[in-house]
Amino acid sequence: MRESWPLLERSDFPAIARDRLDTLQMNLGYLCNLSCIHCHVNAGPKRTELMDRATMETALNVADRFEATTLDLTGGSPEMNPDFRWLVERARARGLHVMDRLNPTIMNELGYEWVGKFLAQHEVEVVASLPCYSKDNVDAQRGNGVFESSISALQQLNALGYGKSGSGRILNLVYNPLGASLPPPQGALEADYKRLLAEEFNIHFNHLFTLTNMPIKRFGAILLSKGEFGNYMTLLKNAYQPENLKAVMCRSLLSVDYRGYVYDCDFNQMLGLPLEGKRQPTRLQDLLEVDSLPRKIGVADHCYGCTAGQGSSCGGALAS
């Protein structure tokens, strides 16, 4: 698989700095029951990298020290980490808001029937991937049968109160474009999702997050193999909106990999781009020995993916 990093490293992206730490985003490992073409972490069923409990404990201590309010759990499929439930229980006991970036199909896998009820019991916010309301598009991106399994899982979450007004159980969906294009306007697409999913499947949810596909790892390799990498980068750069710099997620977030190394965002993590441009990555333990968080944020050409058009972050579009 060809790596896109050599084409991204030299960049004219503007310098930005961290304001605060609201969210500690933890990648619990690359194990997943799916292998999606847009996946920027190359997750899949054969991956064995998983965060251990000691690293999770250190992450919770870092969250305490710097007064983070949210733990954002991702993967792979984070629920496939054997210590997922332990981590959620400890985080909630500390008063942390917990988000689970859920691949809904995991709820229908043998041995993971507990997922929905567990998330509801601990009032975990669910951010569920559903890259389209069309069966053909979803299955083309994620594999045959994924759409039907995802619909079944979302119906199960609705039955547990997720996405229902007044329940307090938040269900957000995530849209990724199928190929080398920018997402459509988030507000209009959310309205379409809500109408069609309600009419056809009686599914309800709170918000839709539109995410731009990052030209790294698996998606970057696909762009390179098709000769589309250069055109996609031109698209991102031509759509650059400087006002999006104020709201990019790295200003208030730190990303932790399964080994306990810390990065400015999930994308920098996948590219191995250390904090503050250092040669060696920073460890969670290192942050317990300093008085303040590093402010300088590492940038490269992939950052144009977060600032193009309406902008893109783990919480969806940056501009209304």
KEKE-944415 format. One record per residue (C-alpha): residue in one letter; z negated, x, y. Coordinates in steps of 0.25 Angstrom, whole numbers, plus 5000, padded with zeros to 4 digits. Example, Ala and Ser with C-alpha at 12.3 -4.5 7.8 and 13.67 -1.06 7.14 Angstrom:
2
A496950494982
S497150554996
This chain:
320
M500050005000
R500450065013
E499350075024
S499650025038
W498450105044
P499350235048
L500250135057
L498950075063
E498150195067
R498850235079
S498650125089
D498650085104
F497649965101
P496649965113
A495250015111
I494149915109
A492649925107
R491549845099
D490649755108
R489549715097
L489349675083
D489449535079
T490049545065
L489949635054
Q491149615045
M490949665031
N492049685021
L491349665007
G492449714999
Y493949714996
L493749624983
C494549494984
N495149394975
L496449394983
S497449504988
C498049445001
I499249505008
H498549505022
C497249565017
H496949685026
V495849735016
N496749745003
A495649654996
G495949604982
P495349574968
K495449724964
R494649784975
T493249834972
E492749874985
L491449794988
M490349804998
D488949834992
R487649774995
A487049895002
T488249895012
M488049745015
E486549775018
T486949885028
A487949795034
L486849685036
N485949795043
V487049835052
A487249685056
D485749675059
R485749805067
F486849765076
E486549615077
A487849575070
T487849415068
T489049405058
L489349455045
D490849445041
L491049465027
T492449495022
G493249565011
G494049545001
S493249424997
P491849455002
E491249354992
M491749444981
N490749554985
P489549534975
D488549544987
F489249444996
R488149344994
W487049444996
L487649485009
V487849345014
E486449305011
R485849435018
A486749415030
R486349265032
A484849305030
R485049395042
G485649285050
L487049345050
H488249245051
V489149275039
M490649255038
D491349265024
R492849295025
L493149215013
N494349215004
P494249065000
T494849084986
I493649174982
M492849044981
N493748994969
E493649124962
L492749134949
G491349184953
Y491449144967
E491248994967
W489949024975
V490649074988
G490748944995
K489348894993
F488749024996
L489449035009
A489048895013
Q487548925009
H487449045018
E488248985029
V489349095029
E490549075038
V491749075030
V493049135035
A494049095024
S495549145023
L496649045022
P497849115028
C498648985029
Y498548835026
S499848845018
K499648875003
D500948955002
N500549045014
V499149075008
D499649104994
A500649195000
Q499649275007
R498449274997
G499049234983
N499349114975
G498349004974
V497549064986
F497748944995
E497348834985
S496048914982
S495748934997
I495948784999
S494948754988
A493948854993
L494048805008
Q493748665002
Q492548714995
L492048775008
N492248645015
A491448575005
L490348665008
G490448635023
Y491248745028
G492148705039
K491548575041
S491048535055
G489548545056
S489248625043
G489048765050
R489948825038
I491048895045
L492448905038
N493548975045
L494949005039
V495749135041
Y497249135043
N498149265041
P499649265044
L500449275031
G501249395036
A501549485048
S501249385059
L500149345069
P499349225066
P499649095073
P498749045084
Q497349025078
G497048885084
A498348815080
L498248875066
E496848825064
A497248685068
D498348685058
Y497348745047
K496348635050
R497348525050
L498048565037
L496848615029
A496148485032
E497348395029
E497748455016
F496448515010
N495348445018
I494848585022
H494148615035
F493748745042
N493148795056
H494148895061
L495448975057
F495449125060
T496849185061
L496949335058
T498049425060
N498449505048
M498149655050
P499249765047
I498249835038
K498049855023
R498749755014
F499449675025
G499749805032
A500449865019
I501249735018
L501749745032
L502149895029
S502849855016
K503649755023
G503949835035
E503249735044
F502149825049
G502749875062
N503249735066
Y501849675063
M501149775072
T502149755083
L501749605082
L500249635083
K500449725095
N501449635102
A500349525101
Y499249605106
Q498249525115
P497249615122
E496349505125
N496049495110
L495349635111
K494149565117
A493949485104
V494349575092
M493249575081
C492949715081
R492249705094
S491149635087
L491249665072
L491049785062
S491749785049
V491149845036
D491849885024
Y491349875010
R490750015010
G489949995023
Y490950065033
V491049995046
Y492349965054
D492749895067
C493449785059
D493949745045
F495349805048
N494849935053
Q493949935040
M495249925032
L495950035039
G494750125038
L494650135054
P493150185056
L492250135068
E492450215081
G493650295076
K492750385067
R493250465055
Q492250405046
P491850255045
T490550205050
R489550155039
L488650035041
Q487450125039
D487950205051
L487850085060
L486350065056
E486150205063
V486750185076
D486350105088
S487650045092
L488950005086
P490250085088
R491050025099
K492350085097
I493350005088
G494350075080
V495750015083
A497150035077
D498449955077
H497949845067
C497049805079
Y498249735085
G498149635074
C496749585080
T497349575094
A498749515092
G499049375097
Q497849285096
G497049405090
S496449415076
S494949435071
C494149405060
G493749275068
G495249235070
A496049245083
L495449305095
A496149225105
S496149075106
